Amino acid sequence: MDRVEDLLHEALSEYAVQGDAYLARVAERLSTGLGRGALSILMRVERFGGLRECDLTAQLRLPAAETRRHVDDLVGRGLATRTGDGSLAVVRVTARARDFLADAADERRGRILDSLGEFTLEEKESFARLLAKFVQRDDLVVRSLDLPQRR
């Protein structure tokens, strides 16, 4: 492996560790004992609106039983609602969870801006495009072309 790959691997590994720790803190702030898996479901449902349990299972690559367990937990905590039965049941975020997630997103954006504080505008734009390309999300590459012109 060449040096660039080693550096990328190290940086992405550290980023994953930091991301896991961040999600664990956010989950705990939202509801004591809530796990990252359930929070991931909640965040995805908030992002895309109501989602069927089978779609959550496919998108998050989880076993159906694990998805169901997380959704049961979220419903029991009053953070999500479920309409319908089985894998076709639609999961939605409650107002309480929506408000919390909006605040968490604002905090996350602030942390990202702080981390990018020493970057030039051109470096920020380049980083956004390259990261979107690296994770093979063409929709993010296209959207990154319209980045706000902030310094």
C-alpha positions as CSV (number, residue, x, y, z in Angstrom):
1,M,0.0,0.0,0.0
2,D,1.4,3.4,-0.8
3,R,1.6,6.3,1.7
4,V,-1.5,8.1,0.6
5,E,-3.6,5.0,1.3
6,D,-2.0,4.6,4.7
7,L,-2.8,8.2,5.6
8,L,-6.4,7.9,4.3
9,H,-6.9,4.7,6.2
10,E,-5.6,6.2,9.4
11,A,-7.6,9.4,9.1
12,L,-10.8,7.6,8.2
13,S,-10.3,5.1,11.1
14,E,-9.9,8.0,13.5
15,Y,-12.9,9.8,12.0
16,A,-15.0,6.6,12.5
17,V,-14.0,6.4,16.1
18,Q,-14.8,10.0,16.7
19,G,-18.1,9.7,14.9
20,D,-19.1,6.6,17.0
21,A,-18.3,8.5,20.2
22,Y,-20.2,11.5,19.1
23,L,-23.3,9.5,18.2
24,A,-23.1,7.7,21.5
25,R,-23.1,11.0,23.4
26,V,-26.0,12.4,21.3
27,A,-28.1,9.2,21.9
28,E,-27.5,9.4,25.6
29,R,-28.5,13.1,25.7
30,L,-31.7,12.3,23.9
31,S,-32.7,9.4,26.1
32,T,-30.7,7.6,28.8
33,G,-29.6,4.2,27.6
34,L,-30.5,4.8,23.9
35,G,-28.1,3.2,21.6
36,R,-26.4,4.4,18.4
37,G,-28.3,1.9,16.3
38,A,-31.6,3.3,17.4
39,L,-30.3,6.9,16.9
40,S,-29.2,6.0,13.4
41,I,-32.7,4.9,12.5
42,L,-34.2,8.0,14.0
43,M,-31.8,10.2,12.1
44,R,-32.5,8.4,8.8
45,V,-36.3,8.7,9.3
46,E,-36.0,12.4,10.2
47,R,-33.9,12.9,7.0
48,F,-36.2,11.1,4.6
49,G,-39.6,11.4,6.3
50,G,-41.7,8.3,7.2
51,L,-39.9,5.1,6.1
52,R,-41.1,1.5,6.1
53,E,-39.3,-0.8,8.4
54,C,-38.2,-3.0,5.5
55,D,-36.6,0.1,3.8
56,L,-34.7,0.9,7.0
57,T,-33.5,-2.7,7.2
58,A,-32.2,-2.5,3.6
59,Q,-30.7,1.0,3.9
60,L,-28.9,0.4,7.1
61,R,-28.0,-3.2,6.2
62,L,-29.4,-4.5,9.5
63,P,-31.2,-7.8,10.2
64,A,-35.0,-7.3,10.2
65,A,-35.2,-8.4,13.9
66,E,-32.6,-5.8,14.9
67,T,-34.5,-3.0,13.0
68,R,-37.7,-4.1,14.7
69,R,-36.1,-4.1,18.1
70,H,-34.7,-0.6,17.6
71,V,-38.0,0.7,16.3
72,D,-39.8,-0.9,19.3
73,D,-37.4,0.9,21.6
74,L,-37.9,4.3,19.9
75,V,-41.7,3.9,20.0
76,G,-41.5,2.9,23.7
77,R,-39.5,6.0,24.5
78,G,-41.9,8.3,22.6
79,L,-39.3,9.2,20.0
80,A,-41.0,7.5,17.0
81,T,-44.4,6.3,15.9
82,R,-45.3,3.2,13.9
83,T,-48.3,2.9,11.7
84,G,-49.1,-0.5,10.1
85,D,-47.8,-3.9,10.8
86,G,-44.7,-6.0,10.0
87,S,-42.0,-4.9,7.7
88,L,-44.3,-2.6,5.8
89,A,-45.0,-0.5,9.0
90,V,-44.2,3.1,8.5
91,V,-41.9,4.7,11.1
92,R,-42.1,8.5,11.8
93,V,-40.3,10.8,14.2
94,T,-42.2,12.4,17.0
95,A,-42.2,16.2,17.5
96,R,-40.0,15.8,20.6
97,A,-37.4,13.8,18.7
98,R,-37.6,16.2,15.7
99,D,-36.8,19.2,17.9
100,F,-33.9,17.4,19.5
101,L,-32.5,16.3,16.2
102,A,-32.8,19.8,14.7
103,D,-30.8,21.2,17.7
104,A,-28.2,18.3,17.3
105,A,-27.9,19.1,13.6
106,D,-27.2,22.8,14.4
107,E,-24.5,21.8,16.9
108,R,-23.0,19.3,14.4
109,R,-22.8,22.0,11.7
110,G,-21.1,24.3,14.2
111,R,-18.5,21.6,15.0
112,I,-17.9,21.1,11.4
113,L,-17.4,24.8,10.7
114,D,-15.0,25.0,13.7
115,S,-13.0,22.1,12.3
116,L,-12.8,23.8,8.9
117,G,-11.8,27.1,10.5
118,E,-8.3,27.1,9.1
119,F,-9.4,25.9,5.6
120,T,-9.7,28.5,2.8
121,L,-13.0,28.6,1.0
122,E,-11.4,26.8,-2.0
123,E,-10.1,24.0,0.4
124,K,-13.6,23.7,1.9
125,E,-15.3,23.3,-1.4
126,S,-12.6,20.9,-2.7
127,F,-12.8,18.8,0.5
128,A,-16.6,18.6,0.2
129,R,-16.5,17.5,-3.5
130,L,-13.7,15.0,-2.9
131,L,-15.3,13.4,0.2
132,A,-18.7,13.1,-1.6
133,K,-16.8,11.5,-4.6
134,F,-14.9,9.2,-2.3
135,V,-18.0,7.8,-0.6
136,Q,-19.6,7.4,-4.1
137,R,-22.5,9.7,-3.4
138,D,-23.0,11.5,-6.8
139,D,-26.0,13.4,-5.3
140,L,-23.7,15.1,-2.8
141,V,-21.1,15.9,-5.5
142,V,-23.8,17.8,-7.5
143,R,-25.1,19.5,-4.4
144,S,-21.6,20.5,-3.3
145,L,-21.4,22.7,-6.5
146,D,-23.9,25.0,-4.9
147,L,-22.0,25.5,-1.6
148,P,-22.7,28.8,0.1
149,Q,-19.9,31.2,-0.4
150,R,-18.9,31.7,3.2
151,R,-15.4,32.4,4.5
